[in-house]
Amino acid sequence: MIPSTMRTLQLESFDGPEGLFVRELATPQPRAGQVLVKMHTAAVNPSDLMFLRGRYGVRREPPTTPGFEGCGTVVAAGPGLGKLWVGRRVALATQGNFGTWAEYTIASAVQVFPLRKSISDAQGAMMLVNPLTAWALIDRAVRDRQRGVLLNAANSALGRMLIRTATARGLTSVAIVRQASQVNDLKALGASAVVVSSADDFANQLADACRTHHAGIGFDAVAGTMTGAMLKALPGGARVLVYGALSLEPVQVDVGTLLFGNRVVEGFWLTEWIRQYGMTRVVRAMVDIQGTLAHAMTTEVLATYSLDQAAAGIRAYQNNMGAGKIILRMA
Ligand SMILES: NC(=O)c1ccc[n+]([C@@H]2O[C@H](COP(=O)([O-])OP(=O)(O)OC[C@H]3O[C@@H](n4cnc5c(N)ncnc54)[C@H](OP(=O)(O)O)[C@@H]3O)[C@@H](O)[C@H]2O)c1
């Protein structure tokens, strides 16, 4: 029995967690090609923090329900879809009008993926955005015939996935972190070398590590001066894919590094990757992510919050993202 109303988080102004309120709204109805999902859990990612401030690539005017991914059970399908999806536990992504930080949400039927029993609701909430990005970036390195990759923000959930997926695909990884206390942990995870960005001779250490471990492509989640530093440390002809802006700074690259080394900086956005490469590759990736790469794609959860506690939880995550991921649990 689907209730006529549901509890949802509403972003009422672009003020970060301070703009979030729990509200009771009409349960949405799925239209053609859509499913209604009873949410179990939802993820909170850096992209959500940007969305809450109106600074993300996808922008909806308040009041709106945030949340780009989560895990739940399909409870109804729109006209034309039949009963195929109903009753299935799924991971879902949504960038439409309804977010995942609610008791129910609407998703396009092509943005829901059945979850294996072995995947918990908590992991299921984080099964799409970061794992697909890690898969896509490492796939790019493999298709470019690289032997090793360079990455920063290496202790992030996605950074850890990149290290483990690189290892699983037979690539080396050179990892950049901000804190020396993370070095041993990431080496134990499989990183070939870990370099601390505050070291006095950071540039030399990075170039040495890239040379030693044959890193030929960089994955940059930080931007600012870090993009140029990575590009310079890589060999001539290399490219850096910028996929995040954790520093909140514009990309800065020394012109000589670009010109004389024939190096390239390009952007990576998962939404665009899916558009370009299509659902066949996404489905293939999801089979790997829940199968052979399931261990590589696991994310540690620091804490779980109810809808009522969500704003406090998101504030805590925002103030110390390095401490780990939080999950929203609906019931
Ligand atoms: N382009 C795409 O399609 C796409 C898709 C998915 C994710 N992303 C991006 O991937 C990045 C990582 O996401 P996540 O979910 O894995 O993050 P997360 O686990 O929530 O972790 C955030 C990490 O960011 C690091 N960090 C924060 N500010 C930093 C700064 N100024 N310089 C260097 N490191 C900083 C923290 O490092 P400490 O441990 O040192 O505190 C922490 O490890 C984000 O930028 C996200 O937007 C992009």
Ligand as a Chemical Component Dictionary entry (heavy atoms), coordinates in Angstrom:
data_LIG
# 
_chem_comp.id                   LIG 
_chem_comp.type                 NON-POLYMER 
_chem_comp.pdbx_formal_charge   0 
_chem_comp.three_letter_code    LIG 
# 
loop_
_chem_comp_atom.comp_id 
_chem_comp_atom.atom_id 
_chem_comp_atom.alt_atom_id 
_chem_comp_atom.type_symbol 
_chem_comp_atom.charge 
_chem_comp_atom.model_Cartn_x 
_chem_comp_atom.model_Cartn_y 
_chem_comp_atom.model_Cartn_z 
_chem_comp_atom.pdbx_ordinal 
LIG N1  N1  N 0  33.208 14.119 -12.347 1  
LIG C1  C1  C 0  32.406 13.163 -11.923 2  
LIG O1  O1  O 0  31.562 12.644 -12.661 3  
LIG C2  C2  C 0  32.528 12.710 -10.499 4  
LIG C3  C3  C 0  31.855 11.555 -10.070 5  
LIG C4  C4  C 0  32.037 11.136 -8.734  6  
LIG C5  C5  C 0  32.839 11.869 -7.871  7  
LIG N2  N2  N 1  33.446 13.007 -8.324  8  
LIG C6  C6  C 0  34.336 13.798 -7.463  9  
LIG O2  O2  O 0  35.274 12.944 -6.852  10 
LIG C7  C7  C 0  35.787 13.573 -5.693  11 
LIG C8  C8  C 0  35.847 12.570 -4.547  12 
LIG O3  O3  O 0  34.520 12.190 -4.199  13 
LIG P1  P1  P 0  34.293 11.185 -2.974  14 
LIG O4  O4  O 0  32.839 10.913 -2.910  15 
LIG O5  O5  O -1 35.222 10.051 -3.098  16 
LIG O6  O6  O 0  34.744 12.105 -1.758  17 
LIG P2  P2  P 0  34.770 11.752 -0.186  18 
LIG O7  O7  O 0  35.030 10.319 0.033   19 
LIG O8  O8  O 0  33.574 12.324 0.414   20 
LIG O9  O9  O 0  36.087 12.439 0.346   21 
LIG C9  C9  C 0  36.466 13.722 0.205   22 
LIG C10 C10 C 0  37.987 13.691 0.148   23 
LIG O10 O10 O 0  38.343 14.952 -0.339  24 
LIG C11 C11 C 0  39.592 15.291 0.193   25 
LIG N3  N3  N 0  39.688 16.737 0.102   26 
LIG C12 C12 C 0  38.779 17.652 0.507   27 
LIG N4  N4  N 0  39.216 18.881 0.219   28 
LIG C13 C13 C 0  40.420 18.733 -0.375  29 
LIG C14 C14 C 0  41.380 19.645 -0.901  30 
LIG N5  N5  N 0  41.183 20.957 -0.885  31 
LIG N6  N6  N 0  42.512 19.126 -1.423  32 
LIG C15 C15 C 0  42.732 17.807 -1.468  33 
LIG N7  N7  N 0  41.860 16.895 -0.985  34 
LIG C16 C16 C 0  40.725 17.369 -0.453  35 
LIG C17 C17 C 0  39.570 14.765 1.603   36 
LIG O11 O11 O 0  40.919 14.548 1.908   37 
LIG P3  P3  P 0  41.527 14.405 3.381   38 
LIG O12 O12 O 0  41.424 12.933 3.679   39 
LIG O13 O13 O 0  42.910 14.891 3.231   40 
LIG O14 O14 O 0  40.678 15.271 4.295   41 
LIG C18 C18 C 0  38.741 13.481 1.432   42 
LIG O15 O15 O 0  39.591 12.372 1.294   43 
LIG C19 C19 C 0  34.861 14.771 -5.440  44 
LIG O16 O16 O 0  35.491 15.930 -5.930  45 
LIG C20 C20 C 0  33.648 14.470 -6.296  46 
LIG O17 O17 O 0  32.952 15.620 -6.683  47 
LIG C21 C21 C 0  33.308 13.427 -9.609  48 
# 
loop_
_chem_comp_bond.comp_id 
_chem_comp_bond.atom_id_1 
_chem_comp_bond.atom_id_2 
_chem_comp_bond.value_order 
_chem_comp_bond.pdbx_ordinal 
LIG N1  C1  SING 1  
LIG C1  O1  DOUB 2  
LIG C1  C2  SING 3  
LIG C2  C3  SING 4  
LIG C2  C21 DOUB 5  
LIG C3  C4  DOUB 6  
LIG C4  C5  SING 7  
LIG C5  N2  DOUB 8  
LIG N2  C6  SING 9  
LIG N2  C21 SING 10 
LIG C6  O2  SING 11 
LIG C6  C20 SING 12 
LIG O2  C7  SING 13 
LIG C7  C8  SING 14 
LIG C7  C19 SING 15 
LIG C8  O3  SING 16 
LIG O3  P1  SING 17 
LIG P1  O4  DOUB 18 
LIG P1  O5  SING 19 
LIG P1  O6  SING 20 
LIG O6  P2  SING 21 
LIG P2  O7  DOUB 22 
LIG P2  O8  SING 23 
LIG P2  O9  SING 24 
LIG O9  C9  SING 25 
LIG C9  C10 SING 26 
LIG C10 O10 SING 27 
LIG C10 C18 SING 28 
LIG O10 C11 SING 29 
LIG C11 N3  SING 30 
LIG C11 C17 SING 31 
LIG N3  C12 SING 32 
LIG N3  C16 SING 33 
LIG C12 N4  DOUB 34 
LIG N4  C13 SING 35 
LIG C13 C14 SING 36 
LIG C13 C16 DOUB 37 
LIG C14 N5  SING 38 
LIG C14 N6  DOUB 39 
LIG N6  C15 SING 40 
LIG C15 N7  DOUB 41 
LIG N7  C16 SING 42 
LIG C17 O11 SING 43 
LIG C17 C18 SING 44 
LIG O11 P3  SING 45 
LIG P3  O12 DOUB 46 
LIG P3  O13 SING 47 
LIG P3  O14 SING 48 
LIG C18 O15 SING 49 
LIG C19 O16 SING 50 
LIG C19 C20 SING 51 
LIG C20 O17 SING 52 
# 
